[in-house]
Amino acid sequence: MSRVPSCLCIIWAEVIHKKQIYAEEDVGGESFDNVKFVNCRFCGINLRFTSFSKCAFDNCDLSGSAFESVNFSNCKFIESKLSFIDFAEIALKGCSFEKCVMENCIFQQFKNSSKNERKKLNFRNFSFNEVNLTGSVFAFCDLDEASFERSNLVAVVFERCSLKNTNFSGSDIEGAVFETCLIKGAKLDIDGFLKFGASHGFVLEN
């Protein structure tokens, strides 16, 4: 008679998808848990009712896609492309964006089904380090303790955002707009400080 082990240990291995091109029918309504996507393409498609948990996107392209009721929880985006994306119907929790290209994105969320009244989008403690965010808009976002170290923030608009202890060290903020923002303890290097001052009409006195 075979002996039944007193305890059963189950090890969950990370699933890796490489160089795949996803169509709408491949991801719509699906849930992905602990999956690593490497050099995969999701660009230009409609993602609806899709959930990603503890996933990693390494050098992937999601640019130009439309998102409806999509959830990213504790996901990492590394050197990926996410340009021309409206985050209005994307739920983000505990995610990080490192060395990504996120040009001309709109970071916003609306109350319930309203398309006019925004609710605060939580990016507290998020990492946008070394990200190209040129031309993007952050509207009514909580960016307290978030980090934009060494990021490209040229012509980025921050509208009604909370920027307490936000780190902009080494970032290029030329042409960036801070409209009706709460700024307290935010970090800038000397170059960023001068550009910020110049954009608000200040002149450095010799």
Backbone as a chain_set.jsonl record, in Angstrom:
{"seq": "MSRVPSCLCIIWAEVIHKKQIYAEEDVGGESFDNVKFVNCRFCGINLRFTSFSKCAFDNCDLSGSAFESVNFSNCKFIESKLSFIDFAEIALKGCSFEKCVMENCIFQQFKNSSKNERKKLNFRNFSFNEVNLTGSVFAFCDLDEASFERSNLVAVVFERCSLKNTNFSGSDIEGAVFETCLIKGAKLDIDGFLKFGASHGFVLEN", "coords": {"N": [[0.867, -1.194, 0.0], [0.61, 2.161, -0.894], [2.159, 4.946, 0.629], [0.6, 7.726, 2.034], [1.548, 11.053, 1.91], [2.139, 13.098, 4.789], [1.88, 15.824, 4.555], [1.169, 18.118, 1.964], [2.897, 19.857, -0.366], [2.583, 22.609, -2.431], [3.912, 24.173, -5.207], [3.799, 27.158, -6.872], [4.539, 27.955, -10.054], [5.923, 30.586, -11.999], [4.325, 31.669, -14.896], [5.452, 32.076, -18.177], [5.144, 34.105, -20.976], [6.276, 34.592, -24.181], [7.07, 36.831, -26.799], [4.5, 37.026, -27.971], [1.62, 37.931, -29.874], [-1.226, 39.538, -29.076], [-4.706, 39.282, -29.64], [-8.01, 40.777, -29.44], [-9.852, 38.783, -28.696], [-8.235, 37.05, -27.337], [-7.665, 38.032, -24.822], [-9.873, 39.318, -23.716], [-12.114, 39.43, -21.03], [-10.599, 37.653, -19.572], [-8.54, 36.341, -16.854], [-5.372, 36.914, -15.554], [-2.824, 35.601, -13.654], [0.14, 36.007, -11.906], [1.806, 35.991, -14.19], [4.401, 36.322, -16.558], [5.053, 38.515, -19.092], [6.935, 38.748, -21.931], [8.381, 40.729, -24.334], [5.903, 40.984, -25.655], [2.904, 41.86, -27.518], [0.193, 44.016, -27.187], [-0.984, 46.013, -28.495], [-3.177, 48.534, -29.874], [-5.686, 47.295, -29.535], [-8.91, 46.349, -28.111], [-9.284, 46.021, -24.758], [-11.306, 44.38, -22.587], [-12.931, 43.944, -19.507], [-10.816, 42.569, -18.219], [-8.339, 41.068, -16.138], [-5.279, 41.506, -14.451], [-3.009, 40.168, -12.265], [-0.263, 40.424, -10.141], [1.506, 40.374, -12.275], [4.148, 40.657, -14.731], [5.37, 42.904, -17.126], [7.568, 42.893, -19.506], [9.367, 44.769, -21.631], [7.149, 45.1, -23.351], [4.379, 45.995, -25.57], [1.707, 48.059, -25.287], [0.526, 50.15, -26.465], [-1.839, 52.577, -27.627], [-4.109, 51.066, -27.178], [-7.525, 50.394, -26.167], [-9.152, 50.509, -23.057], [-11.459, 48.875, -20.996], [-12.964, 48.528, -17.993], [-10.674, 47.239, -16.789], [-8.226, 45.638, -14.803], [-5.219, 46.118, -13.05], [-3.211, 44.713, -10.772], [-0.685, 44.956, -8.451], [1.341, 44.846, -10.419], [4.214, 44.881, -12.606], [5.772, 47.049, -14.842], [8.212, 47.09, -17.173], [10.452, 48.8, -19.113], [8.529, 49.05, -21.112], [5.988, 49.929, -23.607], [3.444, 52.244, -23.36], [1.908, 54.227, -24.601], [-0.428, 56.85, -25.586], [-2.764, 56.165, -24.099], [-5.803, 56.089, -22.33], [-6.488, 56.199, -19.014], [-8.903, 56.054, -17.736], [-10.735, 53.954, -17.261], [-9.247, 52.041, -16.034], [-8.157, 50.123, -13.368], [-5.707, 50.551, -11.02], [-3.398, 49.155, -8.811], [-0.824, 49.153, -6.566], [1.225, 49.134, -8.527], [4.152, 49.435, -10.676], [6.129, 51.474, -12.83], [8.815, 51.285, -14.764], [11.328, 52.789, -16.59], [9.688, 53.074, -18.826], [7.824, 53.952, -21.832], [5.498, 56.364, -22.001], [3.969, 58.254, -23.502], [1.783, 61.029, -24.151], [-0.462, 60.202, -22.614], [-3.509, 59.937, -20.668], [-4.17, 60.358, -17.409], [-6.68, 59.681, -15.459], [-9.82, 59.405, -13.682], [-13.341, 58.729, -13.447], [-16.344, 59.518, -11.611], [-18.466, 56.902, -10.89], [-20.612, 56.297, -13.544], [-20.237, 58.661, -14.725], [-19.019, 61.023, -17.096], [-18.034, 63.439, -16.751], [-17.547, 64.328, -14.126], [-14.784, 64.05, -12.177], [-13.04, 61.632, -10.109], [-10.662, 61.181, -7.459], [-7.598, 59.844, -8.505], [-5.58, 57.285, -7.423], [-2.234, 57.359, -7.053], [-0.397, 57.091, -5.122], [2.801, 56.576, -3.758], [3.642, 55.319, -6.083], [5.937, 54.235, -8.651], [7.434, 56.007, -11.182], [9.911, 56.035, -12.349], [12.487, 57.081, -14.539], [10.835, 57.281, -16.781], [9.353, 58.063, -19.903], [7.195, 60.521, -20.221], [6.236, 62.422, -21.911], [4.064, 65.015, -22.855], [1.851, 63.997, -21.503], [-1.082, 63.859, -19.317], [-1.949, 64.412, -15.985], [-4.726, 64.252, -14.159], [-6.396, 65.372, -11.39], [-5.051, 63.681, -9.46], [-3.68, 61.644, -6.854], [-0.548, 61.933, -6.007], [1.179, 61.697, -3.944], [4.24, 61.012, -2.346], [5.063, 59.667, -4.577], [7.391, 58.716, -7.208], [9.314, 60.301, -9.667], [11.862, 60.105, -10.635], [14.526, 61.049, -12.734], [12.944, 61.21, -14.993], [11.23, 61.962, -18.113], [9.449, 64.715, -18.304], [8.535, 66.61, -20.027], [6.38, 69.107, -21.113], [4.294, 67.998, -19.678], [1.15, 67.913, -18.008], [0.001, 68.681, -14.845], [-2.863, 68.611, -13.184], [-4.85, 69.795, -10.643], [-3.621, 68.111, -8.746], [-2.259, 66.223, -5.988], [0.824, 66.686, -4.574], [2.631, 65.828, -2.485], [5.708, 65.465, -0.999], [6.643, 64.354, -3.333], [8.906, 62.941, -5.655], [10.918, 64.512, -7.895], [13.508, 64.448, -8.721], [16.23, 64.915, -10.898], [14.607, 64.869, -13.118], [13.262, 66.032, -16.268], [11.53, 68.86, -16.501], [10.776, 70.75, -18.299], [8.556, 73.04, -19.652], [6.479, 71.867, -18.302], [3.293, 71.882, -16.66], [1.797, 72.978, -13.715], [-1.137, 72.998, -12.441], [-3.31, 74.373, -10.188], [-2.367, 72.729, -8.083], [-1.507, 70.9, -5.103], [1.41, 71.365, -3.649], [3.942, 70.187, -1.698], [6.885, 69.797, -0.012], [7.996, 68.569, -2.223], [10.559, 67.137, -4.262], [13.214, 68.558, -6.087], [15.975, 68.797, -8.339], [18.658, 71.212, -8.844], [18.551, 72.095, -11.52], [15.94, 71.404, -12.287], [14.57, 72.939, -10.433], [15.188, 75.543, -11.252], [13.997, 75.563, -13.797], [11.347, 75.22, -13.104], [10.906, 77.555, -11.641], [11.364, 79.45, -13.653], [9.244, 78.926, -15.365], [7.222, 79.972, -13.922], [7.626, 82.626, -13.962], [9.735, 83.558, -12.421], [13.001, 84.971, -11.824], [16.383, 84.199, -11.521], [18.393, 85.822, -9.245], [21.529, 87.406, -9.496]], "CA": [[0.0, 0.0, 0.0], [1.425, 3.369, -0.968], [2.044, 5.809, 1.796], [0.112, 9.08, 1.75], [2.363, 12.029, 2.649], [1.416, 13.804, 5.841], [1.594, 17.184, 4.105], [1.309, 18.275, 0.52], [3.425, 21.181, -0.686], [2.322, 23.006, -3.811], [4.736, 25.294, -5.635], [3.231, 27.821, -8.037], [5.597, 28.47, -10.923], [5.547, 31.722, -12.824], [4.095, 31.361, -16.306], [6.13, 33.059, -19.025], [4.717, 34.201, -22.368], [7.273, 35.354, -24.929], [6.911, 37.236, -28.198], [3.158, 36.735, -28.446], [0.798, 39.051, -30.312], [-2.545, 39.237, -28.553], [-5.893, 39.884, -30.231], [-9.03, 41.048, -28.438], [-10.459, 37.542, -28.211], [-7.281, 36.315, -26.503], [-7.549, 38.604, -23.477], [-11.149, 39.826, -23.235], [-12.78, 38.647, -20.002], [-9.691, 36.678, -18.959], [-7.783, 36.719, -15.665], [-3.991, 36.451, -15.603], [-2.227, 35.68, -12.324], [1.551, 35.609, -11.824], [2.284, 35.718, -15.551], [5.413, 37.244, -17.059], [4.961, 38.746, -20.526], [8.218, 39.243, -22.421], [8.33, 41.098, -25.754], [4.565, 40.701, -26.172], [2.207, 43.014, -28.074], [-1.241, 44.16, -26.935], [-1.255, 47.373, -28.982], [-4.247, 48.788, -30.82], [-6.84, 46.404, -29.37], [-9.819, 46.697, -27.022], [-9.225, 45.097, -23.627], [-12.529, 44.55, -21.816], [-13.179, 43.047, -18.38], [-9.625, 41.734, -18.087], [-7.655, 41.28, -14.869], [-3.89, 41.084, -14.352], [-2.56, 40.216, -10.883], [1.129, 40.018, -9.916], [2.097, 40.104, -13.59], [5.253, 41.506, -15.16], [5.384, 43.212, -18.551], [8.96, 43.225, -19.806], [9.55, 45.171, -23.032], [5.896, 44.831, -24.075], [3.765, 47.158, -26.208], [0.265, 48.17, -25.094], [0.195, 51.489, -26.949], [-3.011, 52.791, -28.474], [-5.223, 50.161, -26.883], [-8.632, 50.933, -25.387], [-9.355, 49.675, -21.881], [-12.767, 48.996, -20.36], [-13.05, 47.676, -16.795], [-9.451, 46.42, -16.733], [-7.58, 45.743, -13.507], [-3.817, 45.74, -12.889], [-2.924, 44.69, -9.349], [0.687, 44.559, -8.115], [2.026, 44.503, -11.672], [5.421, 45.639, -12.919], [5.997, 47.357, -16.25], [9.64, 47.395, -17.305], [10.867, 49.133, -20.48], [7.394, 48.766, -21.994], [5.366, 51.076, -24.252], [2.035, 52.412, -22.995], [1.561, 55.564, -25.074], [-1.779, 57.107, -26.106], [-3.717, 55.369, -23.328], [-6.656, 56.77, -21.373], [-6.57, 55.323, -17.844], [-10.179, 56.32, -17.057], [-11.412, 52.719, -16.841], [-8.233, 51.086, -15.596], [-7.911, 50.115, -11.924], [-4.303, 50.277, -10.755], [-3.079, 49.024, -7.395], [0.505, 48.635, -6.256], [1.983, 48.888, -9.759], [5.321, 50.278, -10.908], [6.487, 51.686, -14.225], [10.241, 51.595, -14.787], [11.94, 52.959, -17.916], [8.658, 52.866, -19.844], [7.43, 55.075, -22.682], [4.075, 56.604, -21.751], [3.714, 59.567, -24.077], [0.415, 61.439, -24.499], [-1.466, 59.447, -21.867], [-4.383, 60.7, -19.788], [-4.362, 59.661, -16.145], [-7.892, 60.239, -14.88], [-10.928, 58.491, -13.43], [-14.596, 59.433, -13.263], [-17.261, 58.957, -10.627], [-19.476, 55.979, -11.422], [-20.697, 56.297, -15.0], [-20.113, 60.04, -15.19], [-17.901, 61.349, -17.966], [-17.726, 64.842, -16.502], [-17.077, 64.545, -12.766], [-13.653, 63.168, -11.873], [-12.699, 61.257, -8.74], [-9.206, 61.173, -7.306], [-6.903, 58.633, -8.938], [-4.542, 57.036, -6.425], [-0.9, 56.943, -7.475], [0.473, 57.263, -3.957], [3.947, 55.66, -3.669], [3.945, 54.664, -7.356], [7.226, 54.559, -9.25], [7.508, 56.346, -12.601], [11.315, 56.374, -12.545], [13.066, 56.976, -15.881], [9.729, 57.084, -17.719], [9.091, 59.146, -20.848], [5.79, 60.883, -20.093], [6.052, 63.638, -22.707], [2.734, 65.362, -23.325], [0.783, 63.324, -20.766], [-1.875, 64.679, -18.403], [-2.39, 63.829, -14.718], [-5.869, 65.056, -13.742], [-6.953, 65.045, -10.079], [-4.351, 62.467, -9.021], [-2.912, 61.626, -5.611], [0.813, 61.517, -6.339], [1.995, 61.824, -2.742], [5.315, 60.021, -2.167], [5.401, 59.016, -5.853], [8.728, 59.05, -7.687], [9.525, 60.532, -11.099], [13.302, 60.333, -10.778], [15.176, 60.956, -14.05], [11.903, 61.005, -16.008], [10.986, 63.016, -19.089], [8.153, 65.314, -18.014], [8.389, 67.761, -20.916], [5.006, 69.443, -21.509], [3.313, 67.236, -18.903], [0.22, 68.748, -17.259], [-0.498, 68.195, -13.566], [-4.048, 69.422, -12.904], [-5.52, 69.474, -9.372], [-2.94, 66.941, -8.186], [-1.576, 66.333, -4.706], [2.23, 66.361, -4.802], [3.333, 65.898, -1.213], [6.925, 64.646, -0.949], [6.848, 63.698, -4.624], [10.311, 63.053, -6.035], [11.176, 64.863, -9.29], [14.961, 64.609, -8.86], [16.816, 64.484, -12.164], [13.621, 64.825, -14.2], [13.191, 67.19, -17.152], [10.179, 69.4, -16.369], [10.636, 71.907, -19.181], [7.222, 73.19, -20.22], [5.462, 71.2, -17.49], [2.306, 72.787, -16.076], [1.244, 72.552, -12.43], [-2.326, 73.833, -12.337], [-4.11, 74.162, -8.975], [-1.83, 71.547, -7.403], [-0.99, 71.023, -3.753], [2.82, 70.966, -3.697], [4.557, 70.341, -0.388], [8.008, 68.892, 0.205], [8.398, 67.894, -3.465], [11.999, 67.215, -4.464], [13.726, 68.934, -7.398], [17.384, 69.185, -8.359], [18.809, 72.632, -9.148], [18.089, 72.357, -12.881], [14.486, 71.366, -12.262], [14.098, 74.08, -9.649], [15.296, 76.734, -12.098], [12.98, 75.481, -14.85], [10.046, 75.452, -12.475], [10.83, 78.977, -11.34], [11.253, 80.199, -14.909], [7.901, 78.733, -15.917], [6.29, 80.766, -13.116], [7.989, 84.026, -14.058], [10.819, 83.96, -11.533], [14.32, 85.147, -12.412], [17.424, 84.006, -10.512], [19.167, 87.036, -9.061], [22.964, 87.172, -9.325]], "C": [[0.896, 1.234, 0.0], [1.139, 4.27, 0.22], [1.593, 7.207, 1.369], [0.933, 10.065, 2.549], [1.516, 12.802, 3.646], [1.09, 15.23, 5.453], [1.869, 17.264, 2.608], [1.737, 19.704, 0.222], [3.188, 21.468, -2.167], [3.153, 24.242, -4.148], [4.142, 25.873, -6.908], [4.363, 28.433, -8.849], [5.066, 29.624, -11.756], [5.413, 31.282, -14.278], [4.727, 32.463, -17.14], [5.61, 32.968, -20.456], [5.708, 35.098, -23.111], [6.84, 35.604, -26.366], [5.542, 36.867, -28.772], [2.445, 38.027, -28.839], [-0.644, 38.727, -29.947], [-3.634, 39.991, -29.318], [-6.939, 40.052, -29.128], [-9.622, 39.77, -27.861], [-9.519, 36.727, -27.318], [-7.298, 36.783, -25.05], [-8.868, 39.09, -22.889], [-11.802, 38.907, -22.227], [-11.901, 37.646, -19.283], [-9.025, 37.243, -17.707], [-6.394, 36.099, -15.75], [-3.359, 36.669, -14.235], [-0.795, 35.158, -12.371], [2.1, 35.18, -13.188], [3.331, 36.762, -15.932], [5.313, 37.312, -18.574], [6.267, 39.385, -20.995], [8.124, 39.497, -23.925], [6.982, 40.751, -26.396], [3.889, 41.995, -26.63], [0.709, 42.929, -27.79], [-1.747, 45.439, -27.601], [-2.414, 47.429, -29.971], [-5.449, 47.882, -30.709], [-7.732, 46.935, -28.25], [-9.735, 45.623, -25.949], [-10.428, 45.373, -22.74], [-12.645, 43.484, -20.728], [-12.037, 42.039, -18.19], [-8.895, 42.087, -16.797], [-6.237, 40.71, -14.923], [-3.441, 41.256, -12.906], [-1.145, 39.656, -10.763], [1.804, 39.63, -11.229], [3.246, 41.07, -13.875], [5.201, 41.665, -16.671], [6.775, 43.739, -18.884], [9.11, 43.498, -21.303], [8.327, 44.813, -23.876], [5.341, 46.124, -24.664], [2.249, 47.091, -26.035], [-0.27, 49.474, -25.676], [-1.071, 51.509, -27.804], [-4.179, 51.878, -28.216], [-6.287, 50.887, -26.065], [-8.928, 49.964, -24.248], [-10.725, 49.95, -21.276], [-12.853, 48.0, -19.215], [-11.888, 46.685, -16.746], [-8.741, 46.696, -15.415], [-6.129, 45.266, -13.573], [-3.501, 45.84, -11.4], [-1.519, 44.134, -9.096], [1.448, 44.073, -9.345], [3.246, 45.404, -11.883], [5.534, 45.815, -14.435], [7.446, 47.829, -16.393], [9.98, 47.598, -18.781], [9.775, 48.795, -21.491], [6.82, 50.06, -22.565], [3.878, 51.099, -23.906], [1.555, 53.802, -23.409], [0.126, 55.623, -25.598], [-2.828, 56.221, -25.427], [-4.494, 56.283, -22.376], [-6.901, 55.807, -20.211], [-7.899, 55.436, -17.105], [-10.862, 55.063, -16.541], [-10.425, 51.612, -16.5], [-8.049, 51.225, -14.093], [-6.463, 49.692, -11.692], [-4.068, 50.206, -9.248], [-1.691, 48.418, -7.241], [1.359, 48.335, -7.467], [3.199, 49.807, -9.845], [5.616, 50.325, -12.401], [7.942, 52.126, -14.261], [10.751, 51.64, -16.225], [10.945, 52.696, -19.043], [8.486, 54.12, -20.705], [5.927, 55.224, -22.557], [3.706, 58.005, -22.251], [2.224, 59.775, -24.354], [-0.659, 60.555, -23.867], [-2.327, 60.403, -21.047], [-4.641, 59.853, -18.544], [-5.53, 60.335, -15.421], [-8.865, 59.111, -14.56], [-12.171, 59.315, -13.126], [-15.463, 58.738, -12.213], [-18.338, 58.123, -11.31], [-19.489, 56.01, -12.942], [-20.561, 57.695, -15.589], [-18.897, 60.203, -16.082], [-17.472, 62.805, -17.782], [-17.099, 65.087, -15.138], [-15.991, 63.537, -12.403], [-13.605, 62.81, -10.392], [-11.181, 61.104, -8.675], [-8.628, 59.808, -7.685], [-5.681, 58.44, -8.054], [-3.259, 56.497, -7.048], [0.096, 57.102, -6.332], [1.537, 56.157, -3.914], [4.26, 54.924, -4.972], [5.318, 55.103, -7.864], [7.072, 54.781, -10.75], [8.953, 56.706, -12.952], [11.782, 56.101, -13.969], [12.008, 56.678, -16.946], [9.596, 58.303, -18.627], [7.591, 59.421, -20.861], [5.437, 62.118, -20.917], [4.595, 63.832, -23.145], [1.582, 64.713, -22.587], [0.099, 64.275, -19.788], [-2.236, 63.855, -17.169], [-3.494, 64.726, -14.178], [-6.445, 64.537, -12.431], [-6.375, 63.726, -9.555], [-3.671, 62.68, -7.676], [-1.543, 61.048, -5.931], [1.75, 61.704, -5.14], [2.984, 60.667, -2.642], [5.643, 59.267, -3.463], [6.774, 59.485, -6.324], [8.768, 59.157, -9.208], [11.014, 60.763, -11.364], [13.78, 60.078, -12.212], [14.156, 60.7, -15.166], [11.796, 62.194, -16.947], [9.556, 63.524, -18.883], [7.92, 66.568, -18.861], [6.923, 67.91, -21.338], [3.948, 68.592, -20.811], [2.443, 68.215, -18.106], [-0.201, 68.016, -15.989], [-1.645, 69.126, -13.166], [-4.74, 68.926, -11.635], [-4.923, 68.218, -8.717], [-2.362, 67.25, -6.81], [-0.15, 65.814, -4.881], [3.018, 66.557, -3.504], [4.507, 64.915, -1.213], [7.135, 63.839, -2.231], [8.268, 63.966, -5.097], [10.45, 63.305, -7.537], [12.666, 64.992, -9.574], [15.457, 64.08, -10.204], [15.857, 64.448, -13.322], [13.668, 66.117, -15.017], [11.755, 67.705, -17.122], [9.968, 70.624, -17.26], [9.238, 71.935, -19.816], [6.126, 72.484, -19.436], [4.56, 72.236, -16.828], [1.777, 72.18, -14.781], [0.063, 73.473, -12.13], [-3.172, 73.438, -11.124], [-3.683, 72.884, -8.25], [-1.422, 71.878, -5.973], [0.426, 70.466, -3.745], [3.445, 71.24, -2.335], [5.665, 69.309, -0.222], [8.439, 68.128, -1.032], [9.881, 68.145, -3.726], [12.342, 67.548, -5.914], [15.226, 69.153, -7.293], [17.46, 70.642, -8.806], [18.307, 72.967, -10.546], [16.562, 72.375, -12.933], [13.908, 72.545, -11.506], [14.125, 75.356, -10.483], [14.24, 76.729, -13.197], [11.593, 75.733, -14.288], [9.858, 76.93, -12.174], [10.636, 79.811, -12.589], [9.854, 80.094, -15.494], [6.852, 79.529, -15.149], [6.71, 82.226, -13.06], [9.085, 84.502, -13.131], [12.132, 84.072, -12.298], [15.343, 85.001, -11.284], [18.301, 85.242, -10.426], [20.628, 86.69, -8.805], [23.45, 87.747, -7.992]], "O": [[1.828, 1.335, 0.799], [0.021, 4.332, 0.731], [2.156, 7.791, 0.443], [1.016, 9.931, 3.77], [0.352, 13.117, 3.397], [0.125, 15.801, 5.962], [2.715, 16.543, 2.078], [1.011, 20.65, 0.527], [3.546, 20.673, -3.036], [3.091, 25.245, -3.437], [3.996, 25.17, -7.907], [5.062, 29.329, -8.375], [3.905, 29.632, -12.164], [6.288, 30.603, -14.815], [4.557, 33.646, -16.846], [5.63, 31.902, -21.071], [5.944, 36.237, -22.706], [6.322, 34.72, -27.048], [5.44, 36.446, -29.924], [2.64, 39.075, -28.221], [-1.216, 37.759, -30.448], [-3.5, 41.181, -29.604], [-6.776, 39.537, -28.022], [-9.867, 39.689, -26.657], [-9.963, 35.816, -26.62], [-6.979, 36.011, -24.146], [-8.968, 39.259, -21.673], [-12.027, 37.732, -22.516], [-12.393, 36.867, -18.467], [-8.954, 38.458, -17.519], [-6.258, 34.899, -15.989], [-3.356, 37.785, -13.715], [-0.539, 34.036, -12.806], [2.765, 34.152, -13.315], [3.16, 37.949, -15.657], [5.465, 36.303, -19.262], [6.654, 40.445, -20.504], [7.822, 38.586, -24.696], [6.928, 40.284, -27.534], [4.252, 43.085, -26.19], [0.049, 41.937, -28.098], [-2.846, 45.896, -27.289], [-2.616, 46.525, -30.782], [-6.175, 47.707, -31.688], [-7.353, 47.858, -27.529], [-10.069, 44.463, -26.19], [-10.564, 46.471, -22.199], [-12.481, 42.291, -20.984], [-12.259, 40.839, -18.026], [-8.834, 43.253, -16.407], [-6.021, 39.586, -15.377], [-3.485, 42.365, -12.373], [-0.864, 38.551, -11.227], [2.578, 38.674, -11.281], [3.299, 42.168, -13.319], [5.014, 40.695, -17.405], [7.11, 44.884, -18.581], [8.997, 42.593, -22.13], [8.459, 44.287, -24.981], [5.778, 47.216, -24.302], [1.589, 46.193, -26.56], [-1.408, 49.854, -25.4], [-1.335, 50.596, -28.586], [-5.157, 51.907, -28.964], [-6.0, 51.859, -25.366], [-8.953, 48.75, -24.446], [-11.106, 51.102, -21.067], [-12.819, 46.788, -19.427], [-12.081, 45.471, -16.672], [-8.663, 47.84, -14.966], [-5.836, 44.179, -14.072], [-3.523, 46.932, -10.832], [-1.205, 43.004, -9.47], [2.108, 43.033, -9.318], [3.295, 46.535, -11.399], [5.408, 44.859, -15.2], [7.846, 48.836, -15.808], [9.819, 46.69, -19.596], [10.059, 48.315, -22.589], [7.12, 51.15, -22.078], [3.153, 50.128, -24.121], [0.868, 54.474, -22.641], [-0.456, 54.613, -25.996], [-3.666, 55.61, -26.089], [-3.914, 57.137, -21.705], [-7.458, 54.725, -20.403], [-8.017, 54.97, -15.972], [-11.504, 55.098, -15.491], [-10.712, 50.425, -16.651], [-7.81, 52.326, -13.596], [-6.045, 48.614, -12.113], [-4.49, 51.091, -8.503], [-1.42, 47.318, -7.72], [2.141, 47.384, -7.451], [3.262, 50.833, -9.166], [5.389, 49.362, -13.133], [8.263, 53.233, -13.828], [10.628, 50.673, -16.976], [11.311, 52.161, -20.09], [8.946, 55.204, -20.345], [5.169, 54.338, -22.949], [3.192, 58.829, -21.495], [1.505, 58.851, -24.733], [-1.646, 60.206, -24.515], [-1.927, 61.533, -20.769], [-5.245, 58.783, -18.613], [-5.384, 61.415, -14.849], [-8.753, 58.007, -15.093], [-12.086, 60.435, -12.622], [-15.33, 57.54, -11.964], [-19.034, 58.603, -12.206], [-18.456, 55.767, -13.566], [-20.744, 57.896, -16.789], [-17.859, 59.585, -15.843], [-16.663, 63.333, -18.545], [-16.227, 65.944, -14.995], [-16.24, 62.334, -12.331], [-14.061, 63.568, -9.536], [-10.511, 60.923, -9.692], [-9.108, 58.765, -7.241], [-4.84, 59.333, -7.949], [-3.196, 55.356, -7.505], [1.298, 57.232, -6.562], [1.225, 54.971, -4.017], [5.066, 53.994, -4.968], [5.795, 56.193, -7.55], [6.649, 53.893, -11.49], [9.184, 57.595, -13.772], [11.515, 55.04, -14.534], [12.253, 55.924, -17.887], [9.713, 59.44, -18.17], [6.814, 58.658, -21.435], [4.44, 62.785, -20.64], [3.98, 62.936, -23.724], [0.433, 64.861, -23.003], [0.618, 65.345, -19.469], [-2.76, 62.747, -17.281], [-3.22, 65.857, -13.777], [-6.924, 63.405, -12.36], [-7.11, 62.786, -9.249], [-3.153, 63.761, -7.394], [-1.389, 59.839, -6.103], [2.961, 61.85, -5.305], [2.625, 59.504, -2.826], [6.428, 58.319, -3.437], [7.262, 60.529, -5.889], [8.332, 58.263, -9.932], [11.369, 61.549, -12.243], [13.484, 59.046, -12.814], [14.471, 60.05, -16.163], [12.22, 63.301, -16.613], [8.586, 62.855, -19.24], [7.192, 67.473, -18.454], [6.31, 66.973, -21.849], [2.825, 68.479, -21.301], [2.937, 69.219, -17.593], [-0.693, 66.889, -16.039], [-1.419, 70.294, -12.848], [-5.166, 67.773, -11.564], [-5.654, 67.373, -8.2], [-2.019, 68.393, -6.508], [0.065, 64.668, -5.278], [3.952, 67.357, -3.446], [4.333, 63.711, -1.4], [7.736, 62.765, -2.204], [8.777, 65.078, -4.96], [10.144, 62.435, -8.352], [13.047, 65.592, -10.579], [15.15, 62.955, -10.597], [16.239, 64.038, -14.418], [14.066, 67.166, -14.511], [10.857, 67.058, -17.66], [9.082, 71.438, -17.001], [8.807, 70.964, -20.437], [4.966, 72.494, -19.85], [5.006, 73.329, -16.478], [1.363, 71.021, -14.748], [0.24, 74.583, -11.629], [-3.681, 72.32, -11.043], [-4.516, 72.068, -7.856], [-1.037, 73.009, -5.675], [0.627, 69.254, -3.823], [3.474, 72.381, -1.873], [5.422, 68.104, -0.281], [9.169, 67.143, -0.924], [10.396, 69.228, -3.446], [11.842, 66.918, -6.845], [15.707, 69.642, -6.272], [16.433, 71.245, -9.116], [17.698, 74.019, -10.743], [15.967, 73.259, -13.549], [12.873, 73.09, -11.891], [13.192, 76.157, -10.427], [13.652, 77.768, -13.499], [10.765, 76.383, -14.925], [8.79, 77.493, -12.417], [9.85, 80.757, -12.601], [9.336, 81.06, -16.055], [5.742, 79.744, -15.635], [6.223, 82.985, -12.223], [9.352, 85.701, -13.045], [12.355, 83.369, -13.284], [15.192, 85.603, -10.221], [18.888, 85.662, -11.423], [20.938, 85.805, -8.008], [24.635, 87.646, -7.672]]}, "num_chains": 1, "name": "protein.A"}
